[in-house]
Amino acid sequence: MYMTYPYRWRKFWYGAEQVRLPKPENLSHEIHFTCEQFKMYHRERCRQELLKDLRYRLRVYKNVFKGDVFIDWLMEVGLAKDRSDAVSYGERLLLGGVIAHVKREHHFHDRPYFYQIVEMPEVT
């Protein structure tokens, strides 16, 4: 019963209980380009260097990374020049469906929220 209050507050404040992403056909060219570039050249390295099993309260989330650690990694590999640029890059990846918050409750932030790389089936 008490667990429903945060969700109701989220629905009241934001109008939804979860983040709603735009349809792929409504995304800008810049978002498509960023997502394709990341998937083609950086996704595997990101998996190898960042994905871990992390605990929050009593639950273990498998193969996730923290938003603030991802920001540091984006600057380290040269995909962003500063933290605000890295947040914009991460938000484009989230809007493009490449990454997602583990509970689909947050957009991308420079905070220790847990995110995962979304596995998309390859189209042949």
C-alpha positions in Angstrom: 0.0 0.0 0.0 2.8 2.5 0.9 4.7 1.6 -2.2 1.9 3.0 -4.4 2.3 6.5 -3.1 5.6 7.4 -4.9 4.0 6.1 -8.2 0.9 8.1 -7.6 3.0 11.2 -6.8 5.0 10.6 -10.0 1.7 10.3 -12.0 0.4 13.5 -10.4 3.6 15.5 -10.9 4.7 14.3 -14.3 1.5 13.0 -15.7 2.8 9.4 -16.0 4.2 6.7 -13.9 7.0 5.9 -16.4 9.0 7.8 -18.9 7.3 7.9 -22.2 9.6 7.9 -25.2 8.7 9.3 -28.6 8.1 6.9 -31.5 11.2 6.1 -33.5 9.8 7.9 -36.6 9.4 11.1 -34.6 13.0 11.3 -33.5 15.4 13.9 -35.0 18.2 13.0 -37.4 20.7 13.9 -34.8 19.3 11.3 -32.3 19.2 8.6 -35.0 22.8 9.4 -35.9 24.0 9.5 -32.3 22.3 6.1 -31.6 23.7 4.4 -34.7 27.2 5.7 -34.0 27.1 4.5 -30.4 25.7 1.1 -31.4 28.3 0.6 -34.2 31.4 1.9 -32.5 31.0 2.2 -28.7 28.4 -0.2 -27.3 30.6 -3.3 -26.9 33.4 -1.3 -25.2 30.8 0.2 -22.9 29.5 -3.2 -22.1 33.0 -4.5 -21.3 34.1 -1.5 -19.2 30.9 -0.3 -17.4 28.3 -3.1 -17.0 28.2 -4.6 -13.5 25.7 -6.2 -11.1 24.8 -3.4 -8.7 22.7 -3.5 -5.5 20.1 -0.9 -4.5 18.5 -1.5 -1.2 17.7 -5.3 -1.2 17.6 -5.8 -5.0 20.5 -6.7 -7.3 20.3 -5.3 -10.8 22.3 -7.3 -13.3 24.3 -5.7 -16.2 23.7 -2.1 -15.3 25.7 1.1 -15.0 25.3 4.3 -13.1 24.5 7.6 -14.9 27.4 9.5 -13.3 29.9 6.8 -14.2 28.6 6.8 -17.8 29.2 10.5 -17.9 32.8 10.1 -16.8 33.3 7.3 -19.4 31.8 9.4 -22.2 34.3 12.2 -21.5 37.2 9.7 -21.1 36.6 8.1 -24.6 36.1 11.5 -26.2 32.4 11.4 -27.0 31.7 14.5 -24.8 33.8 17.5 -24.0 32.2 18.3 -20.6 29.5 16.9 -18.3 26.6 18.9 -19.8 27.6 17.6 -23.2 27.7 14.1 -21.9 24.3 14.4 -20.3 22.9 15.6 -23.7 24.6 12.6 -25.4 23.1 10.2 -22.8 19.6 11.7 -23.2 19.8 11.2 -27.0 20.7 7.6 -26.4 17.8 7.2 -24.0 15.3 8.8 -26.4 16.7 6.6 -29.2 16.1 3.5 -27.1 19.7 2.5 -26.8 19.8 2.8 -23.0 17.0 2.9 -20.4 16.6 3.5 -16.7 16.1 0.1 -15.1 12.6 0.9 -13.9 11.8 3.3 -16.8 11.2 6.0 -14.3 13.8 8.6 -15.1 15.3 10.4 -18.1 19.1 10.4 -18.3 20.8 12.3 -15.4 24.3 12.9 -14.1 23.3 11.0 -10.9 23.9 7.5 -9.7 20.7 6.1 -11.2 20.9 2.7 -12.7 20.7 2.3 -16.5 21.0 -0.6 -18.8 21.8 -1.1 -22.4 18.6 -2.1 -24.3 19.1 -5.3 -26.3 17.4 -4.9 -29.6 16.9 -7.9 -31.9 18.9 -7.5 -35.1 16.8 -7.0 -38.2 17.9 -9.1 -41.2 
